[in-house]
Amino acid sequence: MRHIKLDDENSQIREFILSLPIDPDGSVLEFNGEPVLRLLPIGDERQAVDKVKLKAAILRRRDESRH
């Protein structure tokens, strides 16, 4: 996974990124009606993974990518 430091970006980009809503399930940025970027929140690694939710998210993502 590539890390991109916002510290190195101009202030307009930082302000835009930091203004995006934080959703526990993540967000999708779209351009011209097409998804171009998925943002996922950093979770607490100490929490156990809910396998049912994970599988549902994987299946939902698969279905989204087919459309």
N, C-alpha and C positions, 0 to 999 in steps of 0.2 A: 504494500500500500504506500502510495506516495504522500508525503506530508508537504503542504504548501503553507509557508509562513505568511500570515496576514500582515505581520510587521513590515515585510518587504514590499507590500502593495501600496498604491496611492490611497489617500484618505477616502475618496469616493467609493472605491471597491470595498475597503474595510467597513465603511458605514452601511453599504448595501448588504454585505454578508451578515453583519451583526444585527441588521434590522429584520432579517428573515424570521418568521415565526418558528418557534421550537415545538415540534410535535413529537411525542414519544414514539410514534410509529414511523417518523421520518417525513420528508417532504420531497417533492419532485419539481424541478425547474423545467419549464417548457419554453420552447421558442417556435413560433409559427404553429402552435398547436401540437408540437412533437416534444416528448420528453427528451431532455439532453443531459440531465444530471440528477442523481438521487442523493439526498442529504440524510444521513442517519445520525442520531444523537449518540454521543459517547455514553455508554451505559456503565453501570457500576459492575466491574468485573467480579465482584464478590457474590453477586446475585446468581442463583442457579438459573440455567436456561429453561424456559418453559417450552418443552418439546412440542406440545400441541400448538402453541402460538407460532413457534418457529416454522413448523410444517405448513401451517395455514399461510404464513407470510411468503414462504417459498412458492407454494402453489399459486397464490395471488400474483406474485411477481412473474411467474411463468405465463399465466394467463394474460397479464398486461403486455408482456413482450410479444405475444402472438398476435395482438391486435394492432 
